[in-house]
Amino acid sequence: MTWAVKLIRGTFDANFTGKEYLHCLMVLMIEVIIFTAVFQMLYKIIERQVKINASLELM
């Protein structure tokens, strides 16, 4: 979230360079990829537990 806000603010700042923009964008993309991988893994774990228990209760 911080990197997205920095990118948005940087688009209106005259001193924000292209190098800073690419750095923020790359960090943001890496975070998105990591979060997507973690959430997919958690989804598979939860889905497996739901199929085993045949309910939405995980405990």
MDTraj code that builds the backbone (N, CA, C; nanometers):
import mdtraj as md
import numpy as np

residues = "MET THR TRP ALA VAL LYS LEU ILE ARG GLY THR PHE ASP ALA ASN PHE THR GLY LYS GLU TYR LEU HIS CYS LEU MET VAL LEU MET ILE GLU VAL ILE ILE PHE THR ALA VAL PHE GLN MET LEU TYR LYS ILE ILE GLU ARG GLN VAL LYS ILE ASN ALA SER LEU GLU LEU MET".split()
xyz = np.array([
    [0.0822, -0.1188, 0.0000],
    [0.0000, 0.0000, 0.0000],
    [0.0870, 0.1259, 0.0000],
    [0.1927, 0.1261, 0.0757],
    [0.2799, 0.2425, 0.0829],
    [0.3425, 0.2725, -0.0523],
    [0.3831, 0.1678, -0.1229],
    [0.4484, 0.1879, -0.2524],
    [0.3503, 0.2412, -0.3550],
    [0.2256, 0.1968, -0.3493],
    [0.1247, 0.2476, -0.4426],
    [0.0994, 0.3959, -0.4179],
    [0.0910, 0.4350, -0.2915],
    [0.0704, 0.5763, -0.2596],
    [0.1905, 0.6588, -0.3038],
    [0.3109, 0.6047, -0.2838],
    [0.4310, 0.6773, -0.3266],
    [0.4319, 0.6957, -0.4788],
    [0.3882, 0.5935, -0.5526],
    [0.3809, 0.6060, -0.6989],
    [0.2808, 0.7123, -0.7410],
    [0.1655, 0.7124, -0.6758],
    [0.0623, 0.8108, -0.7112],
    [0.1111, 0.9519, -0.6808],
    [0.1696, 0.9702, -0.5633],
    [0.2206, 1.1029, -0.5282],
    [0.3359, 1.1439, -0.6198],
    [0.4188, 1.0467, -0.6582],
    [0.5327, 1.0757, -0.7431],
    [0.4949, 1.1223, -0.8818],
    [0.3796, 1.0807, -0.9309],
    [0.3369, 1.1236, -1.0639],
    [0.3081, 1.2731, -1.0683],
    [0.2773, 1.3318, -0.9527],
    [0.2481, 1.4748, -0.9473],
    [0.3669, 1.5568, -0.8982],
    [0.4769, 1.4898, -0.8617],
    [0.5949, 1.5581, -0.8114],
    [0.6946, 1.5776, -0.9247],
    [0.7411, 1.6996, -0.9414],
    [0.8348, 1.7300, -1.0492],
    [0.9728, 1.6708, -1.0235],
    [1.0085, 1.6459, -0.8969],
    [1.1404, 1.5940, -0.8620],
    [1.1467, 1.4409, -0.8608],
    [1.0373, 1.3745, -0.8871],
    [1.0302, 1.2291, -0.8870],
    [1.0870, 1.1772, -1.0191],
    [1.1998, 1.1091, -1.0126],
    [1.2678, 1.0648, -1.1350],
    [1.2117, 0.9329, -1.1860],
    [1.2471, 0.9011, -1.3072],
    [1.2057, 0.7744, -1.3667],
    [1.2657, 0.6553, -1.2936],
    [1.3880, 0.6727, -1.2433],
    [1.4536, 0.5651, -1.1689],
    [1.3785, 0.5350, -1.0391],
    [1.3351, 0.6386, -0.9696],
    [1.2565, 0.6200, -0.8476],
    [1.1223, 0.5548, -0.8793],
    [1.0630, 0.5959, -0.9904],
    [0.9353, 0.5393, -1.0322],
    [0.9486, 0.3893, -1.0587],
    [1.0530, 0.3509, -1.1337],
    [1.0736, 0.2093, -1.1634],
    [1.1037, 0.1290, -1.0376],
    [1.1786, 0.1882, -0.9456],
    [1.2090, 0.1195, -0.8200],
    [1.0806, 0.0917, -0.7414],
    [0.9963, 0.1929, -0.7260],
    [0.8707, 0.1757, -0.6543],
    [0.7802, 0.0742, -0.7241],
    [0.7763, 0.0820, -0.8553],
    [0.6928, -0.0098, -0.9320],
    [0.7407, -0.1539, -0.9172],
    [0.8715, -0.1760, -0.9208],
    [0.9257, -0.3109, -0.9069],
    [0.8985, -0.3671, -0.7669],
    [0.9168, -0.2863, -0.6649],
    [0.8888, -0.3317, -0.5288],
    [0.7410, -0.3669, -0.5143],
    [0.6544, -0.2845, -0.5699],
    [0.5111, -0.3099, -0.5640],
    [0.4754, -0.4397, -0.6371],
    [0.5325, -0.4624, -0.7540],
    [0.5044, -0.5842, -0.8299],
    [0.5549, -0.7088, -0.7561],
    [0.6712, -0.6990, -0.6937],
    [0.7245, -0.8119, -0.6167],
    [0.6325, -0.8435, -0.4996],
    [0.5844, -0.7398, -0.4306],
    [0.4910, -0.7619, -0.3203],
    [0.3632, -0.8294, -0.3691],
    [0.3121, -0.7849, -0.4819],
    [0.1887, -0.8430, -0.5360],
    [0.2103, -0.9908, -0.5696],
    [0.3235, -1.0235, -0.6283],
    [0.3529, -1.1625, -0.6631],
    [0.3644, -1.2488, -0.5377],
    [0.4338, -1.1989, -0.4357],
    [0.4490, -1.2742, -0.3109],
    [0.3140, -1.2946, -0.2440],
    [0.2340, -1.1877, -0.2323],
    [0.1034, -1.1997, -0.1682],
    [0.0128, -1.2945, -0.2456],
    [0.0173, -1.2896, -0.3773],
    [-0.0645, -1.3796, -0.4582],
    [-0.0261, -1.5251, -0.4340],
    [0.1031, -1.5534, -0.4283],
    [0.1490, -1.6905, -0.4038],
    [0.1066, -1.7385, -0.2657],
    [0.1206, -1.6537, -0.1655],
    [0.0821, -1.6921, -0.0293],
    [-0.0682, -1.7157, -0.0205],
    [-0.1472, -1.6272, -0.0793],
    [-0.2921, -1.6424, -0.0732],
    [-0.3399, -1.7653, -0.1504],
    [-0.2753, -1.7987, -0.2615],
    [-0.3120, -1.9204, -0.3334],
    [-0.2809, -2.0440, -0.2502],
    [-0.1676, -2.0434, -0.1812],
    [-0.1314, -2.1552, -0.0954],
    [-0.2320, -2.1694, 0.0191],
    [-0.2676, -2.0586, 0.0826],
    [-0.3659, -2.0635, 0.1902],
    [-0.5021, -2.1092, 0.1404],
    [-0.5396, -2.0660, 0.0217],
    [-0.6679, -2.1075, -0.0346],
    [-0.6711, -2.2587, -0.0554],
    [-0.5616, -2.3149, -0.1056],
    [-0.5562, -2.4593, -0.1272],
    [-0.5646, -2.5350, 0.0047],
    [-0.4995, -2.4849, 0.1082],
    [-0.5040, -2.5493, 0.2391],
    [-0.6464, -2.5464, 0.2948],
    [-0.7104, -2.4313, 0.2865],
    [-0.8471, -2.4189, 0.3369],
    [-0.9425, -2.5053, 0.2557],
    [-0.9251, -2.5055, 0.1246],
    [-1.0122, -2.5869, 0.0394],
    [-0.9977, -2.7356, 0.0727],
    [-0.8757, -2.7803, 0.0958],
    [-0.8527, -2.9203, 0.1322],
    [-0.9213, -2.9543, 0.2647],
    [-0.9112, -2.8649, 0.3632],
    [-0.9746, -2.8894, 0.4928],
    [-1.1263, -2.8911, 0.4807],
    [-1.1815, -2.8060, 0.3986],
    [-1.3263, -2.8037, 0.3786],
    [-1.3720, -2.9334, 0.3135],
    [-1.2972, -2.9849, 0.2176],
    [-1.3348, -3.1106, 0.1522],
    [-1.3220, -3.2287, 0.2460],
    [-1.2213, -3.2273, 0.3323],
    [-1.2034, -3.3375, 0.4281],
    [-1.3152, -3.3369, 0.5313],
    [-1.3450, -3.2203, 0.5859],
    [-1.4466, -3.2094, 0.6923],
    [-1.5876, -3.1982, 0.6367],
    [-1.6031, -3.1729, 0.5117],
    [-1.7321, -3.1545, 0.4467],
    [-1.8120, -3.0426, 0.5122],
    [-1.7428, -2.9412, 0.5613],
    [-1.8084, -2.8233, 0.6184],
    [-1.7132, -2.7045, 0.6048],
    [-1.7636, -2.5899, 0.6416],
    [-1.6803, -2.4698, 0.6362],
    [-1.6089, -2.4430, 0.7694],
    [-1.6278, -2.5311, 0.8686],
    [-1.5582, -2.5165, 0.9954],
    [-1.4179, -2.5748, 0.9807],
    [-1.3178, -2.4993, 1.0202],
    [-1.1810, -2.5441, 1.0043],
    [-1.1234, -2.6056, 1.1312],
    [-1.1975, -2.6013, 1.2405],
    [-1.1453, -2.6584, 1.3650],
    [-1.2189, -2.7833, 1.4041],
])
top = md.Topology()
chain = top.add_chain()
for i, resn in enumerate(residues, 1):
    res = top.add_residue(resn, chain, resSeq=i)
    for name in ("N", "CA", "C"):
        top.add_atom(name, md.element.get_by_symbol(name[0]), res)
traj = md.Trajectory(xyz[None], top)
